[in-house]
């Protein structure tokens, strides 16, 4: 696991981009749960961490064309995005967020 940030560095319902060992990752916080997905929209090179987090649906919306990506699977819901983004295993230990890189 690779250390990413402290829990309190991401607000509830927020997302933040991290560049880690060649991976561009969006870490999203929903309550006490953290999710990590590839930060590039699969339709265009837009940062998903700049998009809206829909906590009830567990998705993040691309700020450019409004495709929403499932935080558990990386799958988009509507066009124009058709390809999933990668998802990463997240571990939270003693207030630290860690991500498992492939």
C-alpha positions as CSV (number, residue, x, y, z in Angstrom):
1,X,0.0,0.0,0.0
2,X,1.1,3.5,-0.8
3,X,0.4,6.4,1.5
4,X,-1.7,9.1,-0.1
5,X,-2.9,11.6,2.5
6,X,-4.4,12.0,5.9
7,X,-8.2,11.4,6.3
8,X,-8.8,15.1,7.3
9,X,-7.3,16.3,4.0
10,X,-10.4,15.4,2.1
11,X,-13.8,16.8,3.1
12,X,-16.9,14.6,3.2
13,X,-18.4,14.6,-0.3
14,X,-15.1,15.9,-1.8
15,X,-12.4,14.6,-4.1
16,X,-8.8,15.3,-4.6
17,X,-6.2,14.4,-7.2
18,X,-2.9,12.7,-6.4
19,X,-0.1,11.8,-8.8
20,X,1.5,8.7,-7.4
21,X,4.3,6.7,-9.1
22,X,2.9,7.5,-12.6
23,X,-0.7,7.0,-11.6
24,X,-3.2,9.9,-11.7
25,X,-5.7,9.0,-9.0
26,X,-8.9,10.7,-7.7
27,X,-9.5,9.9,-4.0
28,X,-13.1,10.5,-3.0
29,X,-14.5,10.7,0.5
30,X,-18.1,9.8,1.3
31,X,-18.6,9.8,5.1
32,X,-16.0,7.5,6.6
33,X,-15.5,5.7,3.3
34,X,-12.8,6.4,0.8
35,X,-12.7,5.4,-2.9
36,X,-9.9,5.8,-5.4
37,X,-10.3,5.7,-9.2
38,X,-8.3,6.9,-12.2
39,X,-8.6,10.6,-12.4
40,X,-8.8,10.9,-16.2
41,X,-12.2,10.7,-17.8
42,X,-12.2,7.9,-20.3
43,X,-13.9,10.1,-22.9
44,X,-11.5,13.0,-22.7
45,X,-8.5,14.1,-20.6
46,X,-10.5,15.9,-17.9
47,X,-9.8,15.5,-14.2
48,X,-12.6,13.6,-12.5
49,X,-11.5,15.0,-9.1
50,X,-12.8,18.4,-10.4
51,X,-16.3,16.9,-10.8
52,X,-19.3,16.5,-8.5
53,X,-19.5,13.6,-6.1
54,X,-23.0,12.1,-5.9
55,X,-22.8,10.4,-2.5
56,X,-26.2,8.6,-2.6
57,X,-25.2,7.0,-5.9
58,X,-21.5,6.5,-5.1
59,X,-20.4,8.1,-8.3
60,X,-18.3,11.1,-9.5
61,X,-19.4,13.2,-12.5
62,X,-17.0,14.4,-15.2
63,X,-17.1,18.2,-15.1
64,X,-16.9,18.4,-18.9
65,X,-19.5,16.1,-20.4
66,X,-21.3,14.9,-17.3
67,X,-20.8,11.1,-17.6
68,X,-20.8,9.7,-14.1
69,X,-18.3,7.0,-13.0
70,X,-19.2,4.4,-10.4
71,X,-16.6,4.6,-7.6
72,X,-16.8,0.8,-7.0
73,X,-16.4,-0.4,-10.5
74,X,-15.1,2.5,-12.6
75,X,-17.9,2.0,-15.1
76,X,-19.5,5.1,-16.8
77,X,-23.3,5.5,-16.8
78,X,-24.0,7.4,-20.0
79,X,-22.4,8.7,-23.2
80,X,-20.0,10.2,-24.2
81,X,-17.9,8.0,-21.9
82,X,-18.0,4.4,-22.8
83,X,-14.9,2.9,-21.2
84,X,-14.3,2.4,-17.5
85,X,-11.6,4.0,-15.5
86,X,-9.4,2.0,-13.1
87,X,-10.3,1.5,-9.5
88,X,-7.9,1.0,-6.7
89,X,-8.1,-0.7,-3.3
90,X,-8.1,1.8,-0.4
91,X,-7.1,1.2,3.2
92,X,-7.5,3.7,6.0
93,X,-5.3,3.0,9.1
94,X,-4.8,5.4,12.0
95,X,-6.1,8.4,10.1
96,X,-4.0,7.7,7.0
97,X,-5.3,6.9,3.5
98,X,-3.4,4.3,1.5
99,X,-3.9,3.1,-2.0
100,X,-2.8,-0.2,-3.5
101,X,-1.2,0.4,-6.9
102,X,-1.1,-2.3,-9.5
